[in-house]
Structure formats: structure tokens, C-alpha cells
Amino acid sequence: MRRKQPFNRPDRFGQHVQRELANILLKGPLRDPEARPVTVTHVGMSKDLRIANVHVQVHSETQDKTKAIEALQRAAGYLQRKLAPRLSSRNLPELRFYLDE
């Protein structure tokens, strides 16, 4: 008989954060034009669920990709406030954005 994989809460919670963050970015574009054309590809959570490492792809070829990451990092507080009512967590994770190549 095969044993099941152990319960991995950070991975499951990261997938939930990824879905909700993608919906937020899709429905309500940010005011900063440098942060607009992005896709959330992966969210890695720390073991204590306090830090979310968000990996994004920038779709615009004319735009500097590091400026897009900096714009998302500036908007992290706004995105955390929009994300808070959608998560069922006691603590809201800190969002850290990284470029996914």
C-alpha cells in the first residue's frame, strides 16, 4: 500500500495566494503603468506563512523588467490590503516580488 504525501500547507496556501493575487491584478489594474502587464507564475511561501515570494513574468518587451518589479514592490502594501479579505489566515503574508525568467 502506498503512503500519501505529507500535508504541505505552505504549498497549498501559496497556490491560493497565487490565484487570488492574479485575480486582483486582472480585475483591478494598478495605477502605476510600469506594473500593469504581468502574470503571477508562482508563489512560494515561507514555512511560517509570513513571507510570500511572488514570481511574475513581465509581458511588455519595451518595458524594463526591473522597473516593473520595483513598481510591484511599491504597490505591495496596496495588494496586501486587497488580498486580506480573500485569505483565511490569521497573519497576512508580506509580498516580495521576483522576476521569473
Secondary structure, DSSP 8 states (H G I E B T S, - for coil): --------HHHHHHHHHHHHHHHHHHHS--S-GGGSSEEEEEEEE-TTS-EEEEEEEE--SSS-HHHHHHHHHHTHHHHHHHHGGG---SS--EEEEEE--
